[in-house]
Amino acid sequence: MQEPLSALETAACLWEAVLSLRDRPVSHPDAIELALQIRSSFEAIGTSVLRMTVIGWAPAVEQAWGKVADDYALSFDWDFVPAWIDAHIDWSEPGNPVIRSKAVREPNDPGGHGVEEANGGGDDEVAIMPEAPMPFPTTIHTSVSPSLITRIGRFHNGGPLDVLGELLQNGRRAGATRIDIGLRETDRGPVLHVHDDGCGIADPAKFLALGDSGWDEHIARSEDPAGMGVFSLAGRHVTVRSYSAELDAAWQVTITPDAWETGKPLDVIPSTLEKGTDLEISLPENWANGIEQAVKDAARFLPVPVWFNEKRLPQESFLREASRIETWNGCRIGIFADTSHLPRALVRINFHGLTVPCQLPHIHDADGGRGWYAKVDIDDFPDLELVLPARKEVVLGTALDALREACEAAIFRTIAREGHHRLAYAHWLRANELGVYLPEAAPWLPAWTPRTAETGNVLTVDRIAGEPMILMPSDEAHIEQCVGRAISCNRLLGATPVDPVAEFAGYGWYDRLPRVLGWSFRIERGESDPIDYAAGSQLPPELVTGRVDAIIVELAIQTDHVCDDPPEILGVPADLLIVPADYSADLDEAVILLANDCTIEPGELASMLGAACFFASEDCEADSYHTQQATFDMNARFAANMLLLGEDTAIIERVREAVREHVSWLIPKNRAIAVRAIDYRVEAAFADDDEMSAPSAAE
């Protein structure tokens, strides 16, 4: 049998389910309609009132759960409660969502949202009260179960920073000009003392009334306090003293740990406190050890000065490093410049010292250069609400949408003041939609540099501007290397090759640039038919490394991006084509073709082979990167010498290289050794005046 539920757990599940049904509906018309109805209720009566209404449904949900708990196959919180809300709550009047007199959906109804199984919240029995012969009331009202009060300590499960945040916010709302915090040891263990010089609390009953904050109309309108602040201390021994300036009297109450759970009466007695509110809170040892840092963090952006153990803590403006600040609807929007990716959890909103993460606009240059993001300091923006009671995230809705749009426009206005930008065309259009008119992106592009087989890309800082440019496509590294060599002495259409930036498509200057759409190589060999080679194709087996009559790079060029004319085919002479083996850096399997008129030097060809073919293997059994690269470079030099200088010269150079690498370090300084090798027989001796003496042999 399932364990019995507490009213607190049920209330928490109900509220989470309402938020989930509102913010994350499945792709189904009924679910989307329900989400819109719930959002209308949030807008009509506000988060605080709706939250208390939802909590009032807890007894009905518990009664319905009791009937199916033993046989219910799915979970209570993720399945049963959302299904119960869907089946039993009438949202047709946004200002008054109520429990229907009869469920609207039978179990497994295909119109449901995939959570009603095993009579899960969708049965035809109404969960308000069991059937009875007596007449039922014609009207009902929402209420809070007394059992919720006795377990309210579990409603706030924050750490020391969360608790301090609640206490400091209450002091600020009370108009405090100073808050003093101290830590001392007592017979009960560590005790935190918090005192503010605000207006005090006039009504002790409201101080402990769940959901009744007791703040004046202005605070209630602008900040939506939940009446949950003191309950962040639930389960702790707390003494409260407060002087009410309104009544010119002070009172005191002590709340013992058991009183939070039992709801027993608490004695309110007169106090001698002369100003503000004073709290003494027993702390667990693990809190006491980190309380100083928690106080510093809580006070960092608070607009009220805070002292800890008689030392004033530093305060900081939330928008301190902003490049520019705008005011909007009771908010201050700060725009910050950045050149890196922002962490998702970055706090972006400051609510009088309480900071929360939120996804606000973050706009980057199209080519990954500068970026801008927004942070918001809220002063009086009541439409923007925080999810209660924890107040660690912003409620999704029209207010947040409006704030995001305001931040976006502020970023574009900041960019406009700089007079130039590199924004994507889509951002440029969006700025126009928001009434911010920017010039087109600065008309320069990075110079095109062929990629290498190892990196797959090339970092370049060369900017091409103020001269004709032609856009180059991306291709495999060996093809780009060979094309790059071919066009290095042949400016295409008299223009400099540049890398494309697709996000600039739409700007007039970018769309007018000529561009290479693609390329291929034509290989000519005597009387044989020419061979065409491009990425993805294979050379015929009979075509092996060596000389050919000619190599032509054929480029398809479009001179006008907006024109429908077929591309122009331009042929450029090439003297080299390197085709590496598939998925291997082994030069023995590569095909190296040289045009008859090719005059490349061996060292230059070896470098081309490295750029076109070398990539290090990451196999666990492979040699180190350095060893792999050194071996490839040696093989590349040997292959280049074989092709360009002949076999004899290539072998001699390879022997010299081997001796330099592996033998020369054995020879004593200023001594000479003469070596003679035939097959596997090697003769070596110290030599004087280049004449071999006392030769020796070794197999």
Secondary structure, 3 states (H helix, E strand, C coil): CCCCCCHHHHHHHHHHHHHHHHHCCCCCHHHHHHHHHHHHHHHHHHHHHHHHHHHCCHHHHHHHHHHHCCCCCCCHHHHHHHHHHHHHEECCCCCCCEECCCCCCCCCCCCCCCCCCCCCCCCCCCCCCCCCCCCCCCCCCCCCCHHHHHCHHHHCCCCHHHHHHHHHHHHHHCCCCCEEEEEEEECCEEEEEEEECCCCCCCHHHHCCCCCCCCCHHHHHHHCCCCCCHHHHCCCCEEEEEEECCCCEEEEEEECHHHHHHCCCCCEEECCCCCCEEEEEECCHHHHHHHHHHHHHHHCCCCCCEEECCEECCCCCCCCCCCEEEEECCEEEEEEEECCCCCCCCEEEEECCEEEECCCCEEECCCCCCEEEEEEEECCCCCCCECCCCCCCECCCHHHHHHHHHHHHHHHHHHHHHCCCCCCHHHHHHHHHCCCCCCCCCCCEEECCCCCCCCCCCCCCCEECCCCEEECCCCCHHHHHHHHHHHCCCCHHHCEEECCCHHHCCCHHHHCCCEEEEEEEEEECCCCCCEEECCCCCCCCCCCCEEECEEEEEEEEECCCCCCCCCEEEEEEECEEEECCCCCCCHHHCEEEEECCCCCCHHHHHHHHHHHHCCCCCCCCCCCHHHHHHHHHHHHHHHHHHHHHCHHHHHHHHHHHHHHHHCHHHCCCCCCEEEEEECCEEEEEEEECCEECCCEEEC
